[in-house]
Amino acid sequence: MAQVGALLRQPEVVVCTWRAARTAASDVTEHKVLRALERIEPLWDELFYAEKARIVRLLVDRVDVRADGAAVPLRLDGLGSLVRDLEARNTGTERVAA
């Protein structure tokens, strides 16, 4: 999870996530996206297994296993959805995920 947390704070991931999130909420800023992505790691240990699995499904497009390691492409639209969920929880206006 520490590696995922570091990946989620990369500038290009933050920008792409912000672009995906603002398609549903035009008031989402890059700063809000960065704050939401930074909150994932500390919350991880408190989540139920089903919620962790839902988040992984939102984030991971696929896993490509090769002889020299594995590649895990992320789904940026899933990151946008996750940011919107985290922002809603922060403001107390939770939405139901599809």
C-alpha positions in Angstrom: 0.0 0.0 0.0 2.9 2.4 0.6 4.0 2.0 -3.0 0.4 2.6 -4.2 0.3 5.7 -1.9 3.5 7.1 -3.4 2.2 6.4 -6.9 -1.1 8.2 -6.2 0.8 11.3 -5.2 2.7 11.6 -8.5 1.9 14.9 -10.3 0.8 13.2 -13.5 -1.6 10.9 -11.6 -3.0 13.8 -9.6 -3.6 15.8 -12.8 -5.2 12.9 -14.7 -7.4 12.1 -11.7 -8.5 15.7 -11.4 -9.5 15.7 -15.0 -11.5 12.5 -14.5 -13.1 13.8 -11.3 -14.2 17.1 -12.7 -16.3 15.5 -15.4 -18.8 14.8 -12.7 -18.1 17.7 -10.4 -16.8 20.9 -12.0 -15.8 22.4 -8.6 -13.2 19.7 -7.9 -9.7 21.3 -7.7 -6.3 19.7 -8.1 -5.6 20.5 -4.4 -8.8 18.6 -3.3 -7.7 15.7 -5.5 -4.3 15.6 -3.9 -5.7 15.8 -0.4 -8.2 12.9 -1.2 -5.4 10.7 -2.6 -3.2 11.4 0.4 -6.1 10.3 2.7 -6.3 6.8 1.2 -3.2 5.3 2.8 -4.0 6.1 6.5 -7.6 4.9 6.0 -6.6 1.6 4.4 -6.1 -0.3 7.7 -9.5 0.8 9.0 -11.5 -0.4 5.9 -13.4 -3.7 5.7 -12.1 -6.2 3.2 -15.1 -5.6 0.9 -14.4 -1.9 0.7 -10.7 -2.6 0.0 -11.7 -4.9 -2.8 -14.0 -2.2 -4.2 -11.2 0.4 -4.2 -8.8 -2.0 -5.9 -11.4 -2.7 -8.6 -11.8 1.1 -9.1 -8.0 1.6 -9.4 -6.6 -1.4 -11.2 -7.3 -1.9 -14.9 -5.4 -5.2 -15.1 -2.3 -7.0 -13.9 0.3 -8.0 -16.5 2.7 -10.7 -15.2 6.0 -11.0 -17.0 9.2 -12.9 -16.4 10.8 -9.7 -15.1 8.0 -8.6 -12.9 4.4 -7.2 -13.1 2.8 -4.1 -14.5 -0.4 -2.8 -13.0 -2.0 -0.1 -15.2 -4.4 2.1 -13.2 -7.8 3.2 -14.3 -7.9 7.0 -14.1 -11.7 7.1 -14.3 -11.7 4.8 -11.2 -9.4 7.3 -9.4 -11.8 10.1 -10.3 -14.7 8.1 -8.8 -12.6 7.3 -5.7 -11.8 11.0 -5.2 -15.4 12.0 -5.5 -16.3 9.3 -2.9 -13.6 10.6 -0.5 -14.6 14.2 -1.0 -18.2 13.3 -0.3 -17.3 11.6 2.9 -15.1 14.5 3.9 -18.1 16.9 3.5 -20.7 14.5 4.9 -22.6 14.1 1.7 -21.9 10.4 0.8 -23.1 9.1 -2.5 -23.8 5.5 -3.4 -21.2 4.1 -5.7 -22.3 2.4 -8.9 
